[in-house]
Amino acid sequence: MKGQGLLWLRGVVVVEARGGSPEELVNRAMAGGLALSGIRWTSGGQLQFELTISDFFRLRPYLKQTGCRIHVTERRGLPFWLVKAEKRIWFTGGIVLFFAIIFMLSSLVWTIEVEGNEKLSKEQILQAAKQEGLFPMQWSFRLQNTDILSKKLVTALPGTTWVGVEKQGTKVKIQVVEMTVPEQKDLQNPRDLVASADGVVTQIIAEAGKPVVKKNTRVKKGQTLISGIIGSETNSRTVVAKGLVRGLVWYEFRIQTPLKQSVKVYTGEKKTKWYAVIGDRALQLSGYGKDGFANSETIDRLERFSWRNLSLPIGRMKETVLETELQERTLSAEEAKSVGLLQARAEAIEKAGSDAVIVSEIVLHEKTENGKVYMEVLFEVEQSMAEEKPIVQMQGD
């Protein structure tokens, strides 16, 4: 084993002798002090043997004496390995540099998240953190202990009872708990709840005040529903009326829907661009040049690299540009009617409020002419129909 190790350090060459007298070549070389080993005949009828690099260069005189030529079939040992390593030094250096950059980037604070703040602005909190050495692109090893940092931020931020600092890889999260101060409620003047529109009351619940209409009562806009005046005529007082009033309200819409409409479609043509992402910046790697699309839509997909549970601030982004075009589509009268009704329903809900429910719809009039469908539609909507109205109190002399 020791001899094999020395041979590997010196370098070994495996050669084949061709032409002339191979046996005489081996005999003369060994007689001349050359150390040949592994002497054997190959399946192709060639005499093969091994020798060190230094003996390889001493073999030339014996080749001339025997008329042989040699062909190197294999090289082994440290000298040859060093030559290969020298050729790959840039590749090896690139790998080392890549991991060094990853280590360096993972040792920085890239983002700072702030949660729980309501009265204090995010800028105030980040400025206080910066004063204590916590800011984006700061080295992690230069940060103070999170417990110490938390106590200093509580002192620096007025109105806070507790500030938590947690480091998660390249991200730092600041959790703020602010002091709870009882809100000073504005003094409310006495008021009634009145109808916001003409309709029929379907539900009325008074939390404060006196209901003056009943269920299934038809009311006019501005009519009092829940009065803020309670008690008798001789002994009354005013309050802020509160409660729930729902009712049926009617809305009429005039709709016109064209039979020919432009629809966006994808042609199937696309162009893909790849970006290297470092932090919030992206460096384009491929897909240079204009896409040549008159109309297009872009879809981005970001992939962040991770190592174990550590999210690294580097990754890649795929940007796909899809070619689009507008195509004319001709609707039937029924399709145009459905499109128009759908639009009218959305407008009715927007007008009546998010808690409104369409109870029924009636098409009052419908016609098709000049490439359009015209309709008049009546919607019956159940909605909240109470609004506040201040009580004006008359003072006597």
C-alpha positions in Angstrom: 0.0 0.0 0.0 2.8 2.4 0.9 4.4 1.7 -2.6 1.2 2.4 -4.3 0.8 5.7 -2.4 4.3 6.8 -3.5 3.5 5.9 -7.1 0.3 8.0 -7.0 2.3 11.0 -5.7 4.9 10.6 -8.4 2.3 10.0 -11.2 1.8 6.8 -13.3 1.5 6.5 -17.0 0.0 3.3 -18.7 1.3 2.8 -22.3 1.0 0.4 -25.2 4.0 -0.5 -27.3 3.3 -0.7 -31.0 5.5 -1.9 -33.9 9.1 -3.0 -33.7 10.1 -5.5 -30.9 7.9 -4.8 -27.8 9.5 -7.7 -25.8 13.0 -6.4 -26.5 11.8 -2.9 -25.5 10.7 -4.1 -22.1 13.8 -6.2 -21.5 16.2 -3.3 -22.5 14.3 -0.7 -20.4 14.3 -2.9 -17.3 18.0 -3.7 -17.8 18.6 0.0 -18.0 17.0 0.5 -14.6 13.5 1.6 -15.6 10.8 0.3 -13.2 8.1 -1.2 -15.4 5.1 -2.9 -13.9 1.7 -4.4 -14.9 3.3 -5.9 -18.0 0.5 -7.7 -20.0 -0.8 -8.4 -23.5 -4.0 -6.7 -24.4 -6.9 -8.4 -26.3 -5.8 -6.4 -29.4 -2.3 -8.0 -29.3 -0.5 -5.0 -27.9 2.0 -5.2 -25.1 1.0 -2.9 -22.2 2.9 -1.7 -19.1 3.0 1.0 -16.4 5.8 3.3 -15.4 6.3 6.6 -13.5 6.5 10.0 -15.3 10.2 10.2 -14.8 10.8 6.8 -16.3 8.5 7.7 -19.1 10.8 10.4 -20.3 13.8 8.1 -20.0 12.2 5.6 -22.3 13.0 7.4 -25.6 16.4 5.9 -26.3 15.1 2.3 -26.0 12.3 3.2 -28.5 14.8 4.1 -31.1 16.8 0.9 -30.4 13.8 -1.4 -30.8 11.8 0.6 -33.5 8.8 0.7 -31.2 6.2 3.5 -30.8 4.1 4.0 -27.6 0.6 5.2 -27.1 -0.5 6.5 -23.7 -3.9 5.0 -22.6 -4.2 6.2 -19.0 -2.7 8.8 -16.6 -3.0 8.5 -12.8 -1.6 10.3 -9.8 -1.2 13.7 -8.1 0.5 15.6 -11.0 -2.3 14.9 -13.4 -5.0 15.7 -10.8 -3.3 19.1 -10.2 -3.4 19.9 -13.9 -7.2 19.1 -14.0 -7.8 21.1 -10.9 -5.9 24.1 -12.4 -8.2 23.9 -15.5 -11.3 23.9 -13.2 -10.1 26.6 -10.8 -12.7 29.1 -12.0 -15.5 26.6 -11.7 -14.3 25.6 -8.2 -13.8 29.2 -7.3 -17.3 30.0 -8.5 -18.9 27.4 -6.3 -17.0 28.6 -3.3 -18.0 32.2 -4.1 -21.7 31.2 -4.6 -21.9 29.6 -1.1 -20.0 32.5 0.4 -22.5 34.9 -1.1 -25.4 32.8 0.2 -23.9 32.8 3.7 -23.3 36.5 3.5 -26.9 37.3 2.4 -28.4 35.0 5.0 -26.4 37.0 7.7 -28.2 40.2 6.8 -31.6 41.6 8.0 -33.6 42.0 4.8 -37.1 43.0 6.0 -38.6 44.3 9.2 -42.4 43.7 9.8 -44.4 45.8 12.3 -47.6 44.4 13.7 -50.1 45.6 16.3 -49.6 49.4 15.9 -52.7 51.6 15.6 -51.8 55.0 17.0 -48.1 54.8 16.3 -47.1 54.9 12.7 -44.9 52.3 11.1 -42.3 55.0 10.3 -42.1 56.0 14.0 -41.4 52.4 15.1 -38.9 51.8 12.3 -37.1 55.0 13.2 -36.9 54.0 16.9 -35.6 50.6 15.9 -32.9 52.2 13.6 -31.7 54.3 16.6 -31.0 51.0 18.4 -29.2 49.5 15.4 -32.0 47.5 13.8 -32.6 48.4 10.2 -32.6 46.6 6.8 -29.2 45.5 5.5 -27.8 45.3 9.0 -25.6 42.3 9.9 -27.4 39.9 12.2 -24.3 39.5 14.5 -24.4 43.2 15.2 -27.9 43.2 16.6 -28.5 43.5 20.3 -30.1 40.7 22.2 -33.9 40.7 21.4 -34.9 41.0 25.1 -32.7 44.1 25.5 -33.9 45.5 22.2 -37.5 45.0 23.3 -37.0 47.0 26.6 -35.3 49.8 24.8 -38.1 50.1 22.2 -40.7 50.3 25.0 -38.8 53.2 26.5 -38.4 54.9 23.1 -42.0 54.5 21.9 -44.5 56.5 24.1 -47.9 54.8 24.6 -46.6 51.2 24.4 -46.9 48.7 27.1 -44.9 45.9 25.5 -42.8 45.5 22.3 -41.7 42.1 21.2 -38.8 41.6 18.8 -38.4 38.2 17.0 -35.8 37.3 14.4 -36.9 34.8 11.8 -34.0 34.1 9.4 -33.5 37.3 7.4 -36.7 38.8 8.7 -37.3 40.6 12.0 -40.8 41.0 13.3 -41.7 43.8 15.8 -44.9 43.2 17.7 -46.4 46.3 19.4 -49.0 46.4 22.2 -50.2 49.9 22.8 -51.9 51.3 25.9 -55.7 51.1 25.9 -57.2 54.4 26.6 -61.0 54.6 27.0 -62.5 56.4 24.0 -64.2 59.6 24.8 -67.6 59.3 23.1 -69.0 62.3 21.4 -72.2 63.7 23.0 -75.1 62.6 20.8 -78.0 64.9 20.2 -81.5 63.3 20.4 -82.7 62.0 17.0 -85.3 59.9 15.3 -84.9 57.1 12.8 -86.7 57.9 9.6 -87.3 56.1 6.3 -84.5 56.4 3.8 -86.9 55.6 0.9 -90.5 54.8 0.1 -91.3 51.2 0.9 -93.1 48.6 3.1 -91.7 47.7 6.5 -91.0 44.0 6.9 -89.1 44.2 10.2 -88.8 46.7 13.0 -86.9 46.3 16.3 -86.4 49.3 18.6 -83.4 49.2 20.9 -83.9 52.8 22.1 -86.8 55.0 21.4 -90.5 54.3 20.5 -91.5 52.5 17.3 -94.3 54.5 15.6 -95.0 52.1 12.6 -95.7 48.4 12.5 -94.7 45.5 10.2 -96.3 45.6 6.7 -96.9 49.4 7.0 -96.3 51.4 3.8 -94.1 54.4 4.5 -92.8 57.5 2.7 -89.3 58.7 2.5 -88.5 60.8 5.6 -91.4 59.4 7.7 -90.5 58.6 11.3 -90.1 54.9 12.0 -88.6 55.0 15.6 -89.1 58.2 17.5 -86.5 59.6 19.9 -89.3 61.1 22.1 -90.5 58.8 24.7 -93.0 59.1 27.6 -96.3 60.9 27.8 -97.3 64.3 26.5 -97.0 65.8 30.0 -93.9 63.9 31.0 -91.6 63.2 28.0 -87.9 63.1 27.3 -85.7 62.7 24.2 -83.2 60.0 23.5 -81.0 58.8 20.6 -83.3 56.4 18.7 -81.6 53.1 17.9 -82.9 50.0 16.2 -83.2 47.8 13.1 -85.7 48.6 10.4 -85.9 46.6 7.1 -88.4 46.9 4.3 -89.2 46.4 0.7 -88.0 49.1 -1.7 -88.5 49.2 -5.5 -85.9 50.2 -8.1 -86.5 50.6 -11.8 -83.7 50.4 -14.3 -83.5 51.0 -18.1 -81.0 48.7 -19.6 -79.5 48.6 -23.1 -77.1 45.8 -24.1 -75.3 45.6 -27.5 -75.6 42.3 -29.4 -72.0 42.7 -30.6 -69.3 42.8 -27.9 -65.5 42.8 -27.8 -64.1 39.9 -25.8 -60.4 39.5 -24.8 -58.9 36.1 -25.8 -55.5 34.5 -25.7 -53.8 33.6 -29.0 -51.5 31.0 -27.5 -48.3 32.9 -28.4 -46.2 33.7 -25.4 -42.7 34.8 -24.3 -40.9 33.7 -21.1 -38.4 35.8 -19.2 -36.3 34.6 -16.3 -34.9 36.9 -13.5 -32.5 36.4 -10.7 -34.0 37.9 -7.5 -31.9 39.3 -4.7 -34.0 41.0 -2.0 -36.4 43.4 -3.7 -34.4 43.6 -6.9 -34.5 41.5 -10.0 -31.8 40.9 -12.7 -33.0 39.7 -16.1 -31.2 36.6 -17.2 -33.1 35.6 -20.4 -35.8 36.7 -22.8 -34.2 39.9 -23.9 -35.8 42.0 -26.7 -39.3 43.1 -27.5 -42.1 40.5 -27.4 -43.7 42.0 -30.6 -47.2 41.6 -29.2 -49.7 44.5 -29.9 -51.7 43.5 -26.8 -50.5 41.3 -24.0 -51.0 40.2 -20.4 -48.1 39.5 -18.0 -48.1 36.8 -15.3 -45.3 36.8 -12.7 -44.3 33.8 -10.6 -41.7 34.3 -7.8 -39.8 31.4 -6.2 -37.7 32.1 -3.1 -34.9 29.7 -2.3 -34.8 28.1 1.2 -32.4 26.1 3.2 -34.0 23.9 5.9 -36.4 26.3 7.7 -34.4 29.4 6.6 -36.0 31.5 3.9 -33.2 33.0 1.8 -33.5 36.5 0.3 -32.6 35.1 -3.2 -34.6 33.3 -5.8 -35.8 33.4 -9.3 -38.8 34.9 -11.1 -40.6 33.7 -14.2 -42.3 36.3 -16.2 -44.7 35.0 -18.9 -46.0 37.5 -21.5 -49.2 36.1 -23.1 -50.4 37.6 -26.4 -54.1 38.7 -26.3 -56.5 40.1 -28.9 -60.0 41.5 -29.0 -62.5 39.4 -30.9 -66.0 40.5 -31.8 -68.7 38.2 -30.4 -72.3 38.3 -31.5 -74.8 37.5 -28.7 -78.3 36.2 -29.1 -81.2 38.3 -27.8 -81.5 35.9 -24.7 -77.7 36.1 -24.0 -77.8 39.9 -24.2 -80.8 40.0 -21.9 -79.0 37.8 -19.3 -75.9 40.1 -19.5 -78.1 43.2 -19.0 -80.0 41.7 -16.1 -76.8 40.6 -14.4 -75.5 44.2 -14.6 -78.7 45.6 -13.3 -78.8 43.3 -10.3 -75.3 44.4 -9.4 -76.3 48.1 -9.6 -79.4 47.5 -7.5 -77.4 45.8 -4.7 -74.8 48.6 -4.9 -77.6 51.2 -4.5 -79.5 49.4 -1.8 -76.5 48.3 0.4 -74.4 45.2 0.9 -77.0 43.6 3.2 -79.8 44.0 0.6 -81.6 41.0 -0.9 -83.4 41.0 -4.3 -86.8 39.5 -3.6 -88.2 39.6 -7.2 -87.6 41.2 -10.6 -90.1 42.0 -13.3 -89.3 42.9 -16.9 -91.7 45.7 -17.7 -90.7 46.2 -21.3 -88.3 44.6 -23.8 -87.4 45.2 -27.4 -84.5 44.5 -29.8 -83.5 47.1 -32.4 -80.5 48.8 -33.9 -78.2 46.0 -32.7 -79.2 46.4 -29.0 -81.6 44.8 -26.5 -83.6 47.5 -24.5 -85.3 46.6 -21.3 -87.1 48.2 -18.4 -86.8 46.1 -15.2 -88.4 46.6 -11.8 -86.5 45.1 -8.8 -88.2 44.4 -5.4 -85.4 44.6 -2.8 -85.4 44.0 1.0 -83.0 46.3 2.6 -82.1 48.4 5.7 -84.3 51.5 5.3 -83.6 53.6 8.5 -81.5 56.8 8.7 -81.0 59.2 11.5 -82.6 62.6 11.7 -81.9 65.1 14.6 -84.8 66.2 16.7 -85.2 70.0 16.7 -86.5 71.1 20.1 -88.4 74.3 20.2 -87.6 76.5 23.3 -90.2 78.8 24.7 -89.6 82.3 26.0 
